Amino acid sequence: MNDFYCAEAISGRTPVMVVAKTDTVLAFEHTRPSYPVHIVVVPKQHVPSLIDLGDHGEKVLGEVLAVVREVAARVCEEHGAATVVTNLGSYQDSPHLHVHVAYRGDPGEGRL
């Protein structure tokens, strides 16, 4: 399984629209969005997943979640709602901890 985040987004090989960043975390607009607003938050160092932190301690989770909170608050303020999700196991399409922050659209538009 290819680590898109290390190989492409963090390295700069694939240009991304940065939404927020710190010394250790990058948040950017998803390169293939599934929703009207779809942002991905990742640690800049390789961390396999939420349940496998690799060589990193839980401090990395706090750093990622601080940026997730900031981005989710902004999305919620601008659109009235936000969804926050991470995938594990076969649902995780890239073996790098990443959190999706999304505005899925108006519920009246048929999106759930």
CNS distance restraints for C-alpha pairs under 8 A (distance, minus, plus):
assign (resid   1 and name CA) (resid  93 and name CA) 7.78 0.50 0.50
assign (resid   1 and name CA) (resid  94 and name CA) 6.59 0.50 0.50
assign (resid   1 and name CA) (resid  95 and name CA) 6.82 0.50 0.50
assign (resid   2 and name CA) (resid   7 and name CA) 7.97 0.50 0.50
assign (resid   2 and name CA) (resid  94 and name CA) 6.13 0.50 0.50
assign (resid   2 and name CA) (resid  95 and name CA) 7.11 0.50 0.50
assign (resid   3 and name CA) (resid   7 and name CA) 6.03 0.50 0.50
assign (resid   3 and name CA) (resid  94 and name CA) 5.06 0.50 0.50
assign (resid   3 and name CA) (resid  95 and name CA) 5.49 0.50 0.50
assign (resid   3 and name CA) (resid  96 and name CA) 6.22 0.50 0.50
assign (resid   4 and name CA) (resid   8 and name CA) 5.29 0.50 0.50
assign (resid   4 and name CA) (resid   9 and name CA) 6.72 0.50 0.50
assign (resid   4 and name CA) (resid  94 and name CA) 6.09 0.50 0.50
assign (resid   5 and name CA) (resid   9 and name CA) 4.90 0.50 0.50
assign (resid   5 and name CA) (resid  10 and name CA) 5.75 0.50 0.50
assign (resid   5 and name CA) (resid  11 and name CA) 7.96 0.50 0.50
assign (resid   5 and name CA) (resid  42 and name CA) 7.60 0.50 0.50
assign (resid   5 and name CA) (resid  94 and name CA) 7.45 0.50 0.50
assign (resid   5 and name CA) (resid  96 and name CA) 6.75 0.50 0.50
assign (resid   6 and name CA) (resid  10 and name CA) 5.22 0.50 0.50
assign (resid   6 and name CA) (resid  11 and name CA) 6.09 0.50 0.50
assign (resid   6 and name CA) (resid  44 and name CA) 7.56 0.50 0.50
assign (resid   6 and name CA) (resid  45 and name CA) 7.60 0.50 0.50
assign (resid   6 and name CA) (resid  46 and name CA) 6.72 0.50 0.50
assign (resid   6 and name CA) (resid  96 and name CA) 7.86 0.50 0.50
assign (resid   7 and name CA) (resid  11 and name CA) 5.97 0.50 0.50
assign (resid   7 and name CA) (resid  13 and name CA) 7.25 0.50 0.50
assign (resid   8 and name CA) (resid  12 and name CA) 5.98 0.50 0.50
assign (resid   8 and name CA) (resid  13 and name CA) 4.80 0.50 0.50
assign (resid   8 and name CA) (resid  14 and name CA) 4.90 0.50 0.50
assign (resid   8 and name CA) (resid  15 and name CA) 7.98 0.50 0.50
assign (resid   9 and name CA) (resid  13 and name CA) 6.43 0.50 0.50
assign (resid   9 and name CA) (resid  14 and name CA) 5.36 0.50 0.50
assign (resid   9 and name CA) (resid  15 and name CA) 6.61 0.50 0.50
assign (resid   9 and name CA) (resid  16 and name CA) 6.42 0.50 0.50
assign (resid  10 and name CA) (resid  26 and name CA) 7.64 0.50 0.50
assign (resid  10 and name CA) (resid  44 and name CA) 6.34 0.50 0.50
assign (resid  12 and name CA) (resid  16 and name CA) 7.64 0.50 0.50
assign (resid  16 and name CA) (resid  28 and name CA) 6.22 0.50 0.50
assign (resid  16 and name CA) (resid  29 and name CA) 6.71 0.50 0.50
assign (resid  16 and name CA) (resid  30 and name CA) 7.88 0.50 0.50
assign (resid  16 and name CA) (resid  31 and name CA) 7.04 0.50 0.50
assign (resid  17 and name CA) (resid  28 and name CA) 5.38 0.50 0.50
assign (resid  17 and name CA) (resid  29 and name CA) 5.51 0.50 0.50
assign (resid  18 and name CA) (resid  26 and name CA) 7.36 0.50 0.50
assign (resid  18 and name CA) (resid  27 and name CA) 5.98 0.50 0.50
assign (resid  18 and name CA) (resid  28 and name CA) 4.27 0.50 0.50
assign (resid  18 and name CA) (resid  29 and name CA) 6.62 0.50 0.50
assign (resid  19 and name CA) (resid  26 and name CA) 7.99 0.50 0.50
assign (resid  19 and name CA) (resid  27 and name CA) 5.36 0.50 0.50
assign (resid  19 and name CA) (resid  28 and name CA) 4.88 0.50 0.50
assign (resid  19 and name CA) (resid  29 and name CA) 6.76 0.50 0.50
assign (resid  19 and name CA) (resid  39 and name CA) 7.80 0.50 0.50
assign (resid  19 and name CA) (resid  71 and name CA) 7.80 0.50 0.50
assign (resid  20 and name CA) (resid  26 and name CA) 6.21 0.50 0.50
assign (resid  20 and name CA) (resid  27 and name CA) 4.99 0.50 0.50
assign (resid  20 and name CA) (resid  28 and name CA) 6.88 0.50 0.50
assign (resid  20 and name CA) (resid  67 and name CA) 7.37 0.50 0.50
assign (resid  20 and name CA) (resid  71 and name CA) 7.49 0.50 0.50
assign (resid  21 and name CA) (resid  25 and name CA) 5.53 0.50 0.50
assign (resid  21 and name CA) (resid  26 and name CA) 4.50 0.50 0.50
assign (resid  21 and name CA) (resid  27 and name CA) 5.91 0.50 0.50
assign (resid  21 and name CA) (resid  67 and name CA) 7.69 0.50 0.50
assign (resid  22 and name CA) (resid  26 and name CA) 6.58 0.50 0.50
assign (resid  24 and name CA) (resid  43 and name CA) 5.81 0.50 0.50
assign (resid  24 and name CA) (resid  44 and name CA) 5.31 0.50 0.50
assign (resid  24 and name CA) (resid  45 and name CA) 7.24 0.50 0.50
assign (resid  24 and name CA) (resid  63 and name CA) 7.29 0.50 0.50
assign (resid  25 and name CA) (resid  41 and name CA) 7.07 0.50 0.50
assign (resid  25 and name CA) (resid  42 and name CA) 5.71 0.50 0.50
assign (resid  25 and name CA) (resid  43 and name CA) 4.37 0.50 0.50
assign (resid  25 and name CA) (resid  44 and name CA) 5.23 0.50 0.50
assign (resid  25 and name CA) (resid  63 and name CA) 6.98 0.50 0.50
assign (resid  25 and name CA) (resid  64 and name CA) 6.10 0.50 0.50
assign (resid  25 and name CA) (resid  67 and name CA) 7.30 0.50 0.50
assign (resid  26 and name CA) (resid  41 and name CA) 5.74 0.50 0.50
assign (resid  26 and name CA) (resid  42 and name CA) 5.43 0.50 0.50
assign (resid  26 and name CA) (resid  43 and name CA) 6.26 0.50 0.50
assign (resid  26 and name CA) (resid  44 and name CA) 6.28 0.50 0.50
assign (resid  27 and name CA) (resid  39 and name CA) 6.64 0.50 0.50
assign (resid  27 and name CA) (resid  40 and name CA) 5.49 0.50 0.50
assign (resid  27 and name CA) (resid  41 and name CA) 4.18 0.50 0.50
assign (resid  27 and name CA) (resid  42 and name CA) 6.37 0.50 0.50
assign (resid  27 and name CA) (resid  67 and name CA) 7.49 0.50 0.50
assign (resid  27 and name CA) (resid  71 and name CA) 7.99 0.50 0.50
assign (resid  28 and name CA) (resid  39 and name CA) 5.44 0.50 0.50
assign (resid  28 and name CA) (resid  40 and name CA) 5.49 0.50 0.50
assign (resid  28 and name CA) (resid  41 and name CA) 6.64 0.50 0.50
assign (resid  29 and name CA) (resid  33 and name CA) 7.67 0.50 0.50
assign (resid  29 and name CA) (resid  37 and name CA) 7.80 0.50 0.50
assign (resid  29 and name CA) (resid  38 and name CA) 5.93 0.50 0.50
assign (resid  29 and name CA) (resid  39 and name CA) 4.38 0.50 0.50
assign (resid  29 and name CA) (resid  40 and name CA) 6.24 0.50 0.50
assign (resid  30 and name CA) (resid  38 and name CA) 5.56 0.50 0.50
assign (resid  30 and name CA) (resid  39 and name CA) 5.19 0.50 0.50
assign (resid  30 and name CA) (resid  40 and name CA) 5.78 0.50 0.50
assign (resid  33 and name CA) (resid  37 and name CA) 7.40 0.50 0.50
assign (resid  33 and name CA) (resid  38 and name CA) 5.48 0.50 0.50
assign (resid  34 and name CA) (resid  38 and name CA) 6.75 0.50 0.50
assign (resid  35 and name CA) (resid 102 and name CA) 6.60 0.50 0.50
assign (resid  35 and name CA) (resid 103 and name CA) 6.47 0.50 0.50
assign (resid  35 and name CA) (resid 104 and name CA) 5.04 0.50 0.50
assign (resid  35 and name CA) (resid 105 and name CA) 7.05 0.50 0.50
assign (resid  36 and name CA) (resid 102 and name CA) 7.70 0.50 0.50
assign (resid  36 and name CA) (resid 103 and name CA) 6.26 0.50 0.50
assign (resid  36 and name CA) (resid 104 and name CA) 6.11 0.50 0.50
assign (resid  36 and name CA) (resid 105 and name CA) 6.25 0.50 0.50
assign (resid  37 and name CA) (resid  75 and name CA) 7.93 0.50 0.50
assign (resid  37 and name CA) (resid 101 and name CA) 7.97 0.50 0.50
assign (resid  37 and name CA) (resid 102 and name CA) 5.25 0.50 0.50
assign (resid  37 and name CA) (resid 103 and name CA) 4.98 0.50 0.50
assign (resid  37 and name CA) (resid 104 and name CA) 6.89 0.50 0.50
assign (resid  38 and name CA) (resid 100 and name CA) 6.81 0.50 0.50
assign (resid  38 and name CA) (resid 101 and name CA) 5.95 0.50 0.50
assign (resid  38 and name CA) (resid 102 and name CA) 4.43 0.50 0.50
assign (resid  38 and name CA) (resid 103 and name CA) 6.65 0.50 0.50
assign (resid  39 and name CA) (resid 100 and name CA) 5.69 0.50 0.50
assign (resid  39 and name CA) (resid 101 and name CA) 5.08 0.50 0.50
assign (resid  39 and name CA) (resid 102 and name CA) 6.10 0.50 0.50
assign (resid  40 and name CA) (resid  98 and name CA) 6.40 0.50 0.50
assign (resid  40 and name CA) (resid  99 and name CA) 5.60 0.50 0.50
assign (resid  40 and name CA) (resid 100 and name CA) 4.66 0.50 0.50
assign (resid  40 and name CA) (resid 101 and name CA) 6.25 0.50 0.50
assign (resid  41 and name CA) (resid  64 and name CA) 6.98 0.50 0.50
assign (resid  41 and name CA) (resid  67 and name CA) 7.30 0.50 0.50
assign (resid  41 and name CA) (resid  68 and name CA) 6.52 0.50 0.50
assign (resid  41 and name CA) (resid  98 and name CA) 5.55 0.50 0.50
assign (resid  41 and name CA) (resid  99 and name CA) 5.12 0.50 0.50
assign (resid  41 and name CA) (resid 100 and name CA) 6.45 0.50 0.50
assign (resid  41 and name CA) (resid 101 and name CA) 7.64 0.50 0.50
assign (resid  42 and name CA) (resid  64 and name CA) 6.71 0.50 0.50
assign (resid  42 and name CA) (resid  96 and name CA) 7.71 0.50 0.50
assign (resid  42 and name CA) (resid  97 and name CA) 6.14 0.50 0.50
assign (resid  42 and name CA) (resid  98 and name CA) 4.70 0.50 0.50
assign (resid  42 and name CA) (resid  99 and name CA) 6.65 0.50 0.50
assign (resid  43 and name CA) (resid  47 and name CA) 7.03 0.50 0.50
assign (resid  43 and name CA) (resid  60 and name CA) 7.26 0.50 0.50
assign (resid  43 and name CA) (resid  64 and name CA) 6.27 0.50 0.50
assign (resid  43 and name CA) (resid  97 and name CA) 7.03 0.50 0.50
assign (resid  43 and name CA) (resid  98 and name CA) 7.49 0.50 0.50
assign (resid  46 and name CA) (resid  96 and name CA) 6.21 0.50 0.50
assign (resid  46 and name CA) (resid  97 and name CA) 7.77 0.50 0.50
assign (resid  47 and name CA) (resid  52 and name CA) 7.35 0.50 0.50
assign (resid  47 and name CA) (resid  53 and name CA) 5.30 0.50 0.50
assign (resid  47 and name CA) (resid  54 and name CA) 5.79 0.50 0.50
assign (resid  47 and name CA) (resid  55 and name CA) 7.74 0.50 0.50
assign (resid  47 and name CA) (resid  56 and name CA) 7.03 0.50 0.50
assign (resid  47 and name CA) (resid  96 and name CA) 5.41 0.50 0.50
assign (resid  47 and name CA) (resid  97 and name CA) 5.52 0.50 0.50
assign (resid  48 and name CA) (resid  52 and name CA) 5.64 0.50 0.50
assign (resid  48 and name CA) (resid  53 and name CA) 5.89 0.50 0.50
assign (resid  48 and name CA) (resid  54 and name CA) 6.12 0.50 0.50
assign (resid  48 and name CA) (resid  95 and name CA) 5.24 0.50 0.50
assign (resid  48 and name CA) (resid  96 and name CA) 4.41 0.50 0.50
assign (resid  48 and name CA) (resid  97 and name CA) 5.47 0.50 0.50
assign (resid  49 and name CA) (resid  53 and name CA) 6.01 0.50 0.50
assign (resid  49 and name CA) (resid  88 and name CA) 7.00 0.50 0.50
assign (resid  49 and name CA) (resid  95 and name CA) 6.60 0.50 0.50
assign (resid  49 and name CA) (resid  96 and name CA) 5.53 0.50 0.50
assign (resid  49 and name CA) (resid  97 and name CA) 4.10 0.50 0.50
assign (resid  49 and name CA) (resid  98 and name CA) 7.40 0.50 0.50
assign (resid  50 and name CA) (resid  61 and name CA) 7.91 0.50 0.50
assign (resid  50 and name CA) (resid  86 and name CA) 7.79 0.50 0.50
assign (resid  50 and name CA) (resid  88 and name CA) 7.45 0.50 0.50
assign (resid  50 and name CA) (resid  97 and name CA) 5.84 0.50 0.50
assign (resid  51 and name CA) (resid  88 and name CA) 7.98 0.50 0.50
assign (resid  53 and name CA) (resid  57 and name CA) 6.58 0.50 0.50
assign (resid  53 and name CA) (resid  58 and name CA) 7.42 0.50 0.50
assign (resid  56 and name CA) (resid  60 and name CA) 6.70 0.50 0.50
assign (resid  58 and name CA) (resid  62 and name CA) 6.89 0.50 0.50
assign (resid  59 and name CA) (resid  63 and name CA) 6.45 0.50 0.50
assign (resid  60 and name CA) (resid  64 and name CA) 6.17 0.50 0.50
assign (resid  61 and name CA) (resid  65 and name CA) 5.93 0.50 0.50
assign (resid  62 and name CA) (resid  66 and name CA) 6.02 0.50 0.50
assign (resid  63 and name CA) (resid  67 and name CA) 6.70 0.50 0.50
assign (resid  64 and name CA) (resid  68 and name CA) 6.21 0.50 0.50
assign (resid  65 and name CA) (resid  69 and name CA) 5.97 0.50 0.50
assign (resid  66 and name CA) (resid  70 and name CA) 6.40 0.50 0.50
assign (resid  67 and name CA) (resid  71 and name CA) 6.12 0.50 0.50
assign (resid  68 and name CA) (resid  72 and name CA) 5.85 0.50 0.50
assign (resid  68 and name CA) (resid  99 and name CA) 7.46 0.50 0.50
assign (resid  68 and name CA) (resid 101 and name CA) 7.19 0.50 0.50
assign (resid  69 and name CA) (resid  73 and name CA) 5.96 0.50 0.50
assign (resid  70 and name CA) (resid  74 and name CA) 6.33 0.50 0.50
assign (resid  71 and name CA) (resid  75 and name CA) 6.22 0.50 0.50
assign (resid  71 and name CA) (resid 101 and name CA) 7.26 0.50 0.50
assign (resid  72 and name CA) (resid  76 and name CA) 5.96 0.50 0.50
assign (resid  72 and name CA) (resid  82 and name CA) 6.07 0.50 0.50
assign (resid  72 and name CA) (resid  83 and name CA) 7.68 0.50 0.50
assign (resid  72 and name CA) (resid  84 and name CA) 7.40 0.50 0.50
assign (resid  72 and name CA) (resid 101 and name CA) 6.11 0.50 0.50
assign (resid  72 and name CA) (resid 102 and name CA) 7.82 0.50 0.50
assign (resid  73 and name CA) (resid  77 and name CA) 5.99 0.50 0.50
assign (resid  73 and name CA) (resid  82 and name CA) 7.96 0.50 0.50
assign (resid  74 and name CA) (resid  78 and name CA) 6.13 0.50 0.50
assign (resid  75 and name CA) (resid  79 and name CA) 5.85 0.50 0.50
assign (resid  75 and name CA) (resid  80 and name CA) 7.46 0.50 0.50
assign (resid  75 and name CA) (resid  81 and name CA) 6.92 0.50 0.50
assign (resid  75 and name CA) (resid  82 and name CA) 6.04 0.50 0.50
assign (resid  75 and name CA) (resid 102 and name CA) 7.47 0.50 0.50
assign (resid  75 and name CA) (resid 103 and name CA) 6.82 0.50 0.50
assign (resid  76 and name CA) (resid  80 and name CA) 4.67 0.50 0.50
assign (resid  76 and name CA) (resid  81 and name CA) 4.41 0.50 0.50
assign (resid  76 and name CA) (resid  82 and name CA) 5.16 0.50 0.50
assign (resid  76 and name CA) (resid 103 and name CA) 7.74 0.50 0.50
assign (resid  77 and name CA) (resid  81 and name CA) 7.52 0.50 0.50
assign (resid  79 and name CA) (resid 103 and name CA) 7.00 0.50 0.50
assign (resid  81 and name CA) (resid 103 and name CA) 6.18 0.50 0.50
assign (resid  82 and name CA) (resid 101 and name CA) 6.65 0.50 0.50
assign (resid  82 and name CA) (resid 102 and name CA) 5.47 0.50 0.50
assign (resid  82 and name CA) (resid 103 and name CA) 4.83 0.50 0.50
assign (resid  82 and name CA) (resid 104 and name CA) 7.41 0.50 0.50
assign (resid  83 and name CA) (resid 100 and name CA) 7.74 0.50 0.50
assign (resid  83 and name CA) (resid 101 and name CA) 5.62 0.50 0.50
assign (resid  83 and name CA) (resid 102 and name CA) 5.09 0.50 0.50
assign (resid  83 and name CA) (resid 103 and name CA) 6.22 0.50 0.50
assign (resid  83 and name CA) (resid 104 and name CA) 7.41 0.50 0.50
assign (resid  84 and name CA) (resid  99 and name CA) 6.86 0.50 0.50
assign (resid  84 and name CA) (resid 100 and name CA) 5.62 0.50 0.50
assign (resid  84 and name CA) (resid 101 and name CA) 4.66 0.50 0.50
assign (resid  84 and name CA) (resid 102 and name CA) 6.57 0.50 0.50
assign (resid  85 and name CA) (resid  99 and name CA) 5.71 0.50 0.50
assign (resid  85 and name CA) (resid 100 and name CA) 5.27 0.50 0.50
assign (resid  85 and name CA) (resid 101 and name CA) 6.79 0.50 0.50
assign (resid  86 and name CA) (resid  92 and name CA) 7.96 0.50 0.50
assign (resid  86 and name CA) (resid  97 and name CA) 7.89 0.50 0.50
assign (resid  86 and name CA) (resid  98 and name CA) 6.27 0.50 0.50
assign (resid  86 and name CA) (resid  99 and name CA) 4.69 0.50 0.50
assign (resid  86 and name CA) (resid 100 and name CA) 6.15 0.50 0.50
assign (resid  87 and name CA) (resid  91 and name CA) 5.41 0.50 0.50
assign (resid  87 and name CA) (resid  92 and name CA) 4.79 0.50 0.50
assign (resid  87 and name CA) (resid  98 and name CA) 7.86 0.50 0.50
assign (resid  87 and name CA) (resid  99 and name CA) 7.79 0.50 0.50
assign (resid  88 and name CA) (resid  92 and name CA) 4.89 0.50 0.50
assign (resid 104 and name CA) (resid 111 and name CA) 6.54 0.50 0.50
assign (resid 104 and name CA) (resid 112 and name CA) 7.42 0.50 0.50
assign (resid 105 and name CA) (resid 109 and name CA) 6.91 0.50 0.50
assign (resid 105 and name CA) (resid 111 and name CA) 6.43 0.50 0.50
assign (resid 106 and name CA) (resid 110 and name CA) 7.62 0.50 0.50
assign (resid 106 and name CA) (resid 111 and name CA) 6.98 0.50 0.50
assign (resid 107 and name CA) (resid 111 and name CA) 5.46 0.50 0.50
assign (resid 107 and name CA) (resid 112 and name CA) 6.16 0.50 0.50
